[in-house]
Amino acid sequence: MRISCFFLPFRGILFPEKPFFDRHPGRGGVPIFIQPDPNETIFAFQKDRLLVCLTPDPRLPRVREIPAAELADELTGRFSRARSADSAWARLPENTPLPEGMCLVPLREAWNLLGEAAFLEAGRARQIMEWIEETNYCGRCGKKMKDHETEGARICEACGLTVYPTVSPAIIVAVEREGKLLLARSPHFPKGRYSVLAGFVEPGETLEQAVEREVFEEVSVRVKEIRYFGSQPWPFPHSLMVGFSAVWESGEISADGKEIEEAGWFAPEEFPEIPPPLSISRRLIDDFSRRHGRFLPSREGKK
């Protein structure tokens, strides 16, 4: 997996108006963010950890339950309201005492504790808040950046540079050969974990070209019949995983020894430990097993 990021900016996003926004009479009718209600749920982060109430059942806290939270600034608030009217985003200062029954959990744990919808929104919140923190100053001239008034962007008044949230596209592919699936192990995986191949898209190439290049670079195999499978936002830190299936065409597996330390062809009943259900990698593996009419043994990882 080569870490060569291709950044796709959001272009021309206009935020909705009411009921999430009101009009500011002093700014020519530009929509402004309305502060959240105390009873709304809140995605509150301390660095990369999410605050969760664990008792009696896991849930997101309410705004009123964490008075120390630093509620979103206007641009962050506009992003938070673009999809949902009943949740807010906030930062939790370091060393803030946590309310009773609450704890900070890694973002990945949000899936198990709160479900897929909350995990996706938490990931979106963290990506946007990190992007805002990283764009306080212009990357071209070094001057202070300000929020764009109507778009999801930041702008430098000194040189005119406009920046949008970063999205780094990456392909992930299930390669099959005669009823077996190509699974590989990265040295960065938990012990014993295998998965399908993945890698970032490079500038100037199509997604299909990225599939061909990544598979050959990592395991020396050529593929054909590349078909789109689906996609998943992956907030670690700001990837968009684009899934494909493909068929072996030529070559024998030879791991590159850097990104991949071991790889092989596996029938479903031979699978080693595989990723948990939260990721598109697992969806690709499950799809392969279903298409081959095989029952998938329970050998998934815990995280």
C-alpha positions in Angstrom: 0.0 0.0 0.0 1.8 3.1 -1.2 1.1 6.2 0.8 0.7 8.6 -2.1 -2.4 10.7 -1.4 -4.5 12.3 -4.1 -6.7 15.0 -2.5 -10.2 15.6 -3.8 -11.7 18.9 -2.6 -15.3 19.5 -2.0 -16.4 22.2 -4.6 -19.3 24.6 -4.3 -21.1 23.1 -1.3 -23.9 25.4 -0.3 -25.3 24.7 3.2 -29.1 24.4 3.7 -31.0 27.2 5.3 -33.9 26.7 7.7 -34.6 24.8 9.9 -30.9 24.5 10.7 -30.0 28.1 10.0 -31.3 31.6 10.3 -30.6 34.8 8.3 -28.2 37.4 9.6 -29.7 40.9 8.7 -26.2 42.5 8.9 -24.6 40.1 6.3 -27.0 40.4 3.4 -29.0 37.4 4.3 -26.1 35.0 4.7 -27.1 31.9 6.7 -25.6 31.6 10.2 -25.4 28.7 12.6 -27.9 28.4 15.5 -26.4 27.1 18.7 -27.7 23.7 19.7 -30.4 22.9 22.2 -29.3 21.7 25.6 -31.2 18.4 25.1 -29.5 17.5 21.7 -27.1 14.7 21.5 -23.4 15.7 21.1 -20.4 14.3 19.4 -17.7 15.5 21.8 -14.0 14.7 21.1 -10.9 15.0 23.2 -8.2 14.7 20.5 -9.2 11.5 18.6 -11.4 10.0 21.3 -15.1 10.3 21.5 -17.1 10.9 24.7 -19.7 8.1 25.3 -22.1 7.6 28.2 -21.9 3.9 29.1 -24.6 3.5 31.7 -27.2 2.1 31.7 -26.7 1.5 28.0 -24.1 3.1 25.6 -25.3 6.4 24.1 -24.1 9.8 23.1 -24.3 12.4 25.8 -26.6 15.5 25.8 -25.3 19.0 25.4 -26.4 19.9 28.9 -24.5 16.9 30.4 -21.1 18.2 29.4 -20.9 22.0 30.2 -17.1 21.9 29.8 -17.4 21.1 26.1 -16.3 23.8 23.6 -19.2 23.9 21.2 -18.6 24.1 17.5 -17.6 27.4 15.9 -19.8 28.6 13.1 -18.3 26.7 10.2 -18.1 23.5 12.1 -21.7 24.1 13.2 -22.8 24.5 9.7 -21.2 21.2 8.7 -22.8 19.5 11.7 -26.3 20.8 10.8 -26.0 19.9 7.1 -27.2 16.4 7.7 -28.9 16.4 11.0 -30.9 18.9 13.0 -30.7 17.1 16.3 -27.0 16.6 17.1 -24.0 18.9 17.7 -20.2 18.6 17.6 -17.8 19.9 20.2 -14.2 19.6 21.5 -13.5 18.6 25.1 -10.4 20.4 26.6 -7.6 18.2 27.9 -7.7 17.3 31.6 -11.5 18.0 31.8 -13.1 15.8 34.5 -15.5 13.4 32.8 -19.1 13.2 34.0 -20.0 10.1 36.0 -20.8 7.1 33.8 -18.9 8.6 30.8 -15.6 7.7 29.2 -13.5 8.5 26.2 -13.3 5.7 23.6 -11.3 5.3 20.3 -13.3 6.2 17.3 -13.3 2.6 16.1 -15.2 1.6 19.2 -18.1 3.8 18.3 -19.3 1.2 15.8 -19.6 -1.5 18.5 -21.1 0.8 21.1 -23.4 3.0 19.1 -23.9 1.4 15.7 -23.0 2.2 12.1 -24.9 5.5 11.7 -23.2 7.0 14.8 -19.8 5.7 13.8 -20.1 7.4 10.3 -21.3 10.7 11.8 -18.6 10.6 14.4 -16.0 10.0 11.7 -17.3 12.9 9.7 -17.3 15.2 12.7 -13.7 14.3 13.6 -12.5 14.8 10.0 -14.0 18.2 9.7 -12.8 19.4 13.1 -9.3 18.2 12.4 -9.3 19.9 9.0 -10.4 23.2 10.5 -7.6 22.9 13.2 -5.1 22.3 10.4 -6.1 25.2 8.2 -5.7 28.2 10.6 -3.0 29.5 8.3 -2.7 29.7 4.6 -0.5 27.0 3.1 0.5 29.4 0.3 1.3 32.7 2.0 1.1 31.9 5.7 -1.6 34.5 6.5 -4.5 33.8 8.8 -7.4 31.9 7.1 -11.1 32.7 7.7 -14.3 30.7 7.2 -16.1 31.0 3.9 -19.5 32.5 4.6 -21.7 30.2 2.5 -19.5 27.2 1.4 -17.8 24.4 3.3 -14.4 26.0 2.9 -11.8 28.3 4.3 -10.4 31.3 2.5 -7.3 33.4 2.7 -8.1 37.1 2.3 -4.5 37.9 1.6 -3.9 35.7 -1.5 -7.3 34.3 -2.3 -6.5 30.7 -1.7 -9.7 28.7 -0.9 -9.4 25.2 0.7 -11.9 22.5 1.1 -12.0 19.4 3.4 -9.4 16.8 2.4 -10.6 13.4 1.1 -8.0 10.8 0.1 -9.4 8.1 -2.2 -8.0 4.6 -1.8 -9.0 1.4 -3.6 -9.6 -1.9 -1.9 -10.0 -5.0 -4.0 -11.1 -8.7 -3.6 -9.1 -10.7 -6.1 -10.2 -14.3 -6.8 -8.8 -17.3 -8.6 -10.6 -20.6 -9.1 -12.9 -20.3 -6.1 -10.2 -18.8 -3.8 -9.7 -15.3 -2.5 -6.4 -13.4 -2.3 -5.8 -12.5 1.4 -2.6 -10.8 2.6 -1.0 -9.7 5.8 0.5 -6.3 6.5 3.1 -5.9 9.2 0.8 -3.2 10.6 -2.1 -5.5 11.2 -3.0 -7.1 14.5 -1.2 -10.5 15.0 -2.7 -13.1 12.7 -5.0 -10.7 10.8 -5.3 -11.0 7.0 -7.4 -8.9 4.6 -7.9 -8.0 1.0 -5.4 -5.6 -0.7 -5.8 -1.8 -0.6 -3.8 1.3 -1.4 -4.1 5.0 -2.1 -4.9 6.4 -5.6 -2.1 8.3 -7.2 -2.4 11.6 -9.2 -3.3 11.1 -12.8 -4.6 7.5 -12.6 -8.1 6.1 -12.7 -9.5 3.9 -9.9 -9.1 0.9 -12.1 -5.5 1.7 -12.9 -4.9 2.1 -9.2 -6.3 -1.5 -8.6 -4.0 -2.9 -11.3 -0.9 -1.1 -10.0 -1.5 -1.8 -6.3 -2.1 -5.5 -6.8 1.0 -5.9 -8.9 3.2 -3.8 -6.7 2.2 -5.7 -3.5 2.0 -9.3 -4.7 3.2 -9.4 -8.4 -0.1 -10.5 -9.7 -2.0 -9.1 -12.8 -5.8 -8.8 -12.6 -8.7 -8.5 -15.1 -12.5 -8.0 -15.0 -12.3 -5.2 -12.4 -15.8 -4.3 -11.2 -17.0 -1.7 -8.8 -18.3 -3.0 -5.5 -19.1 -0.1 -3.2 -17.5 2.6 -1.1 -17.0 3.6 2.5 -15.8 6.7 4.2 -12.9 5.8 6.5 -11.9 8.5 8.9 -8.3 7.3 9.7 -7.6 10.1 9.0 -9.7 11.1 5.9 -9.9 8.3 3.4 -12.6 7.3 1.0 -12.3 3.5 0.4 -13.6 2.5 -3.0 -14.2 -1.2 -3.3 -13.7 -3.5 -6.3 -13.7 -7.2 -7.2 -11.3 -8.6 -9.8 -10.1 -11.9 -11.3 -6.6 -13.2 -11.4 -5.1 -13.0 -14.9 -1.4 -14.0 -14.5 1.5 -14.2 -12.2 2.3 -16.0 -8.9 2.1 -14.4 -5.5 5.3 -12.8 -4.4 4.9 -10.4 -1.4 6.8 -7.2 -1.7 8.2 -7.6 1.9 7.3 -4.0 2.8 3.6 -3.3 2.6 2.8 -7.0 2.5 4.8 -9.7 4.5 2.7 -12.7 3.5 -0.2 -13.5 1.1 -2.0 -16.5 -0.3 -5.1 -17.9 -1.9 -7.8 -19.0 0.5 -11.1 -20.8 0.2 -13.7 -19.7 2.8 -13.2 -22.7 5.0 -9.5 -22.0 5.0 -9.7 -18.3 6.0 -7.4 -17.0 8.7 -8.5 -14.2 11.0 -10.2 -11.5 9.0 -11.4 -8.0 9.7 -14.5 -7.3 11.8 -17.8 -6.4 10.1 -17.4 -2.6 10.4 -15.1 -2.3 7.3 -15.7 -2.6 3.6 -12.8 -5.1 3.5 -15.1 -7.5 5.5 -18.0 -6.7 3.2 -15.9 -7.7 0.2 -14.8 -11.0 1.9 -18.4 -11.8 2.8 -19.6 -11.1 -0.7 -17.0 -13.5 -2.1 -18.1 -16.2 0.3 -21.8 -15.7 -0.6 -21.2 -15.8 -4.3 -19.4 -19.1 -3.9 -22.2 -20.6 -1.8 -19.9 -21.2 1.1 -20.6 -20.7 4.8 -18.1 -18.3 6.3 -16.5 -19.6 9.5 -16.4 -17.2 12.5 -12.7 -16.1 12.4 -13.1 -12.3 12.5 -10.9 -10.0 14.5 -12.1 -8.1 17.6 -10.9 -4.7 16.5 
